[in-house]
């Protein structure tokens, strides 16, 4: 997937043209009209780009109507309050989406947001078409002929839909707080992959059963390739998708093979290798040369409390004890 770049912007305005221009820059060219109603227009946008995804926490204050044309990307709207009435395609039916449901829009087909209610705060997730389709092909281990025909809505209160929505909310909160964690490449790349995989599991489409089905017959050679790739470059922001490509197998295949032959997931193995490298570095450090937090962060452990627990579970002592030697 390449380097995962994180870019943030927060924006508030009562000027409709300013709001329209910002949404055009971050998402899609659009026309916006404020509808008659008791609420004044007061846009409040926090938008971040996480590699192939654009994630926004958006609120307009007043009821608005918007037209977009074809989006060119997949898009998911998750209303946290209020509602959205929308339609897409040549002879579209109007759908009303509110809390408990997410709306899924396709790359093709003119798109209309007939009413975005003023009390509607929405998590708006733009997903690059090529990135999602390439990720799907890696997961199923064969070509997928896009665009993927998603069902127009999915449930956000249970199962994969609930898990994906919680993850998006966490990312949106971190964007608003300008968390440094999201900018770390060892965090950003796996997070992008988790969001791409998550929407493929949460939304309905013709490949959905293949993502849940059993993997083909397992063989150890691809597992060895993936393990070697991790050992050669443990500092690289590995993802399960990239390791599957290294091993020349599908993601589901690699996940099940790792559980059988290694006893853990691919990303757990990455963590184990990095913990070992941390231990080696702490053991080699001279008095006052470096601190535990410096070494931990360099190897991708951004939550020091959780890192210390994982380290003690693995080596039977705290990292500070290893450093004191």
C-alpha distance (Angstrom), angle and dihedral (degrees) to the residues before:
residue distance angle dihedral
X1 . . .
X2 3.80 . .
X3 3.78 126.2 .
X4 3.80 114.6 -16.5
X5 3.81 108.6 -135.7
X6 3.81 121.6 -162.3
X7 3.83 118.5 -151.9
X8 3.81 123.7 173.9
X9 3.81 137.4 -168.2
X10 3.81 133.2 174.9
X11 3.78 119.6 -163.3
X12 3.79 138.5 176.7
X13 3.81 125.6 -178.1
X14 3.79 144.8 149.5
X15 3.83 90.1 -152.7
X16 3.81 111.6 101.1
X17 3.80 93.8 -158.1
X18 3.80 91.9 53.5
X19 3.79 90.8 50.7
X20 3.80 92.3 47.2
X21 3.80 91.5 50.1
X22 3.80 92.9 50.5
X23 3.80 92.3 49.8
X24 3.80 88.1 47.7
X25 3.80 91.1 53.5
X26 3.80 96.5 44.4
X27 3.82 99.1 34.4
X28 3.84 125.8 0.0
X29 3.80 141.0 -29.3
X30 3.79 107.4 -91.1
X31 3.77 150.4 167.9
X32 3.81 115.9 -129.9
X33 3.82 128.8 -166.6
X34 3.79 126.3 -178.0
X35 3.81 110.9 -133.2
X36 3.79 123.3 -140.3
X37 3.79 112.2 -90.1
X38 3.79 146.0 118.6
X39 3.81 97.2 -88.5
X40 3.83 123.7 85.7
X41 3.79 119.1 -129.3
X42 3.80 109.0 -103.2
X43 3.79 113.9 155.4
X44 3.79 120.2 -154.6
X45 3.82 113.1 -175.3
X46 3.79 131.4 173.4
X47 3.81 109.8 -179.8
X48 3.77 131.4 175.5
X49 3.77 134.2 179.9
X50 3.80 114.7 -141.3
X51 3.79 103.8 -175.2
X52 3.81 106.6 -77.8
X53 3.81 93.3 4.5
X54 3.78 133.1 74.9
X55 3.81 112.6 -158.9
X56 3.78 121.5 -170.1
X57 3.79 136.3 179.6
X58 3.81 100.0 -153.4
X59 3.81 135.9 -178.1
X60 3.83 128.4 164.8
X61 3.81 103.2 -174.1
X62 3.82 93.3 -143.1
X63 3.81 130.1 60.0
X64 3.81 109.5 -92.4
X65 3.80 138.5 -176.4
X66 3.82 122.1 -146.7
X67 3.82 139.7 -173.7
X68 3.80 122.9 -162.0
X69 3.80 113.1 168.7
X70 3.82 113.1 -145.5
X71 3.81 112.4 -12.1
X72 3.81 99.2 -152.0
X73 3.81 89.3 -150.6
X74 3.76 137.4 65.2
X75 3.79 113.0 -100.6
X76 3.81 136.7 -168.3
X77 3.82 124.5 -164.4
X78 3.81 117.2 -164.0
X79 3.83 111.1 -172.5
X80 3.80 111.3 -152.1
X81 3.81 91.2 -173.5
X82 3.82 137.2 -0.8
X83 3.80 119.2 17.6
X84 3.80 146.4 -89.8
X85 3.82 125.2 -140.6
X86 3.80 108.7 -157.7
X87 3.80 145.0 158.2
X88 3.78 137.8 -172.3
X89 3.80 135.8 -168.3
X90 3.82 137.7 33.5
X91 3.83 97.9 -56.6
X92 3.76 102.5 16.0
X93 3.77 128.6 -177.4
X94 3.80 114.2 -137.7
X95 3.81 112.9 -111.6
X96 3.77 124.0 -163.8
X97 3.79 113.2 -149.7
X98 3.79 124.6 -173.1
X99 3.80 139.8 152.2
X100 3.83 112.8 -33.6
X101 3.84 92.2 35.5
X102 3.80 134.6 70.4
X103 3.81 123.5 -150.7
X104 3.82 117.3 -135.2
X105 3.81 118.2 -157.3
X106 3.79 127.3 -165.8
X107 3.82 129.0 -131.9
X108 3.81 90.9 -117.7
X109 3.78 130.5 58.7
X110 3.80 130.8 54.6
X111 3.79 109.0 -79.3
X112 3.81 127.1 -142.3
X113 3.79 128.7 -172.9
X114 3.79 99.0 -164.6
X115 3.79 94.2 -177.9
X116 3.77 131.1 5.3
X117 3.77 100.8 -176.3
X118 3.78 118.2 -130.7
X119 3.79 91.9 -123.1
X120 3.82 91.7 52.3
X121 3.78 116.6 111.4
X122 3.78 108.3 -174.1
X123 3.77 137.4 -170.3
X124 3.82 102.8 -140.2
X125 3.81 115.9 -163.6
X126 3.80 120.1 -171.8
X127 3.82 112.5 -165.5
X128 3.79 121.1 -162.6
X129 3.80 107.8 -119.0
X130 3.81 97.4 -139.0
X131 3.81 93.0 47.2
X132 3.80 93.7 51.1
X133 3.80 95.1 45.4
X134 3.81 92.8 45.8
X135 3.80 89.6 49.2
X136 3.79 90.7 50.6
X137 3.80 90.8 51.3
X138 3.80 90.6 52.8
X139 3.79 91.0 49.7
X140 3.80 95.8 51.4
X141 3.80 95.1 34.3
X142 3.81 96.7 -127.9
X143 3.82 140.2 68.2
X144 3.79 118.4 -67.9
X145 3.78 116.1 -153.5
X146 3.80 104.9 -135.5
X147 2.84 158.3 -113.2
X148 3.81 91.0 63.4
X149 3.83 108.1 -131.3
X150 3.80 100.7 -131.6
X151 3.80 123.4 -168.8
X152 3.82 107.7 -106.9
X153 3.82 95.6 -115.8
X154 3.79 142.6 18.6
X155 3.80 135.3 -165.9
X156 3.81 115.4 -99.8
X157 3.82 96.6 -172.1
X158 3.81 101.1 73.1
X159 3.80 144.7 23.1
X160 3.79 121.7 -3.8
X161 3.80 92.0 -13.7
X162 3.80 91.8 59.1
X163 3.81 92.7 45.6
X164 3.80 93.2 49.0
X165 3.81 92.5 47.4
X166 3.80 91.5 50.8
X167 3.80 90.0 51.4
X168 3.82 92.1 50.1
X169 3.82 90.4 49.1
X170 3.80 90.5 51.4
X171 3.80 91.3 51.2
X172 3.82 91.4 46.8
X173 3.82 90.6 50.8
X174 3.80 91.1 49.5
X175 3.81 90.1 49.7
X176 3.79 90.4 52.6
X177 3.81 91.0 49.4
X178 3.83 91.3 43.4
X179 3.80 90.6 -126.9
X180 3.80 113.9 -162.1
X181 3.79 90.0 -145.4
X182 3.81 93.3 75.5
X183 3.80 91.2 56.6
X184 3.79 93.7 58.2
X185 3.83 108.7 101.8
X186 3.81 92.0 -141.4
X187 3.82 88.0 59.5
X188 3.81 102.7 33.8
X189 3.82 98.4 54.2
X190 3.85 97.3 50.1
X191 3.81 89.5 42.6
X192 3.81 91.3 54.4
X193 3.81 89.3 49.9
X194 3.81 91.6 48.5
X195 3.81 91.1 52.7
X196 3.81 92.7 48.2
X197 3.80 92.2 47.4
X198 3.79 90.9 43.7
X199 3.78 96.5 56.6
X200 3.81 89.7 48.2
X201 3.81 88.7 54.7
X202 3.81 96.3 41.2
X203 3.82 100.2 47.7
X204 3.79 126.9 64.0
X205 3.83 118.5 -111.9
X206 3.80 139.9 140.6
X207 3.83 94.1 -92.4
X208 3.80 94.2 50.4
X209 3.82 97.6 101.4
X210 3.80 91.3 50.9
X211 3.80 90.3 59.4
X212 3.81 90.8 55.5
X213 3.83 97.3 38.7
X214 3.82 126.5 97.1
X215 3.79 119.9 -80.5
X216 3.81 121.3 -113.1
X217 3.80 122.6 -95.8
X218 3.81 110.0 -50.6
X219 3.80 125.7 -122.3
X220 3.82 125.9 -177.9
X221 3.83 100.3 -137.9
X222 3.83 96.3 79.2
X223 3.81 89.3 48.4
X224 3.80 89.3 56.2
X225 3.81 89.8 51.5
X226 3.78 91.7 53.1
X227 3.82 93.0 45.6
X228 3.80 90.6 49.9
X229 3.81 91.0 51.2
X230 3.81 90.0 54.0
X231 3.81 94.1 46.9
X232 3.81 92.3 47.9
X233 3.83 93.8 50.8
X234 3.81 110.4 16.5
X235 3.81 90.1 156.5
X236 3.83 91.3 62.2
X237 3.85 116.0 102.3
X238 3.78 92.7 -112.9
X239 3.80 121.0 -169.2
X240 3.77 128.6 -168.9
X241 3.79 89.3 -112.6
X242 3.80 92.9 55.1
X243 3.80 92.2 46.5
X244 3.80 90.1 51.0
X245 3.80 88.8 52.9
X246 3.83 89.8 50.0
X247 3.80 89.1 50.8
X248 3.83 91.6 44.5
X249 3.81 93.6 -127.9
X250 3.81 137.1 102.4
X251 3.79 122.0 -84.3
X252 3.82 95.1 -113.7
X253 3.79 90.0 50.5
X254 3.81 92.2 51.5
X255 3.81 93.6 46.4
X256 3.79 93.5 53.0
X257 3.81 93.0 41.7
X258 3.80 91.4 53.0
X259 3.79 91.2 50.8
X260 3.80 90.7 51.3
X261 3.81 100.4 41.5
X262 3.81 104.0 25.5
X263 3.79 101.4 26.9
X264 3.79 94.8 -128.2
X265 3.79 142.2 60.9
X266 3.83 121.0 -84.2
X267 3.80 92.2 -106.9
X268 3.81 91.4 48.3
X269 3.80 87.0 55.2
X270 3.81 89.9 51.1
X271 3.82 88.2 52.8
X272 3.81 91.6 49.3
X273 3.81 92.0 52.5
X274 3.80 91.6 48.0
X275 3.81 91.9 48.5
X276 3.78 88.5 54.4
X277 3.80 91.0 50.3
X278 3.82 89.8 50.4
X279 3.79 89.8 51.7
X280 3.80 91.8 49.3
X281 3.80 91.3 50.3
X282 3.81 93.9 47.0
X283 3.80 91.3 49.3
X284 3.81 91.6 50.7
X285 3.81 95.3 47.2
X286 3.77 118.5 109.0
X287 3.82 122.6 -138.0
X288 3.80 110.2 -61.6
X289 3.81 94.5 -3.8
X290 3.80 96.7 119.8
X291 3.79 142.5 -11.9
X292 3.79 131.1 -121.7
X293 3.82 93.7 -112.9
X294 3.83 92.1 52.3
X295 3.81 92.6 52.4
X296 3.80 93.9 41.8
X297 3.80 93.4 51.5
X298 3.81 92.2 47.8
X299 3.80 88.6 58.2
X300 3.80 94.3 47.7
X301 3.81 101.8 -96.5
X302 3.80 102.4 132.3
X303 3.82 98.3 162.6
X304 3.82 103.5 68.3
X305 3.80 96.6 -169.4
X306 3.79 93.0 53.0
X307 3.81 90.4 42.5
X308 3.82 91.5 54.3
X309 3.82 90.7 50.7
X310 3.80 92.1 49.8
X311 3.79 91.5 46.1
X312 3.82 93.7 50.8
X313 3.80 91.5 46.2
X314 3.81 89.5 52.7
X315 3.82 101.4 40.8
X316 3.80 105.7 19.0
X317 3.79 95.5 -118.7
X318 3.78 139.4 68.3
X319 3.83 118.8 -96.6
X320 3.82 89.8 -116.6
X321 3.80 88.7 59.3
X322 3.79 90.5 52.0
X323 3.81 90.4 50.2
X324 3.81 92.4 51.6
X325 3.82 85.9 50.2
